[in-house]
Amino acid sequence: MWKRCRSVFDEPIKVLVWEWEEAALGLLLIGIGQFFIGPFWSALTAVGTLGFIYKVKKGKPAGAVVHWLHRVDFPFFQLPGILPVRPQVYSPWI
């Protein structure tokens, strides 16, 4: 007999309407922007960026921004794979 589970594990983690990666991007923009352009403009930039992400991502599946970052080879961002990448050497002596 199956028991009902109160948690759904395959739904993405959301902060308001954004996934956690997108919300972290907004917080990162606020944090870094305060050093360079001040608190008002950094908050305005973060809100504008989150609004842009919300408009562009609307109707797309969960993880669309993360997969886009991986596809464009964003620095310091790689999706983990099941097996590590091994270079292939084509040589008769190895």
Number of C-alpha atoms within 10 A of each C-alpha: 3 4 5 6 7 6 7 7 8 6 8 12 13 12 12 8 11 19 18 15 15 20 17 13 14 20 17 14 18 22 16 13 19 15 10 10 13 13 15 12 14 22 19 14 17 21 16 13 16 19 13 12 14 15 10 11 15 10 8 9 8 15 15 12 17 16 13 11 15 15 11 9 11 11 8 6 11 13 9 7 7 5 6 7 7 6 6 6 8 7 6 5 5 5
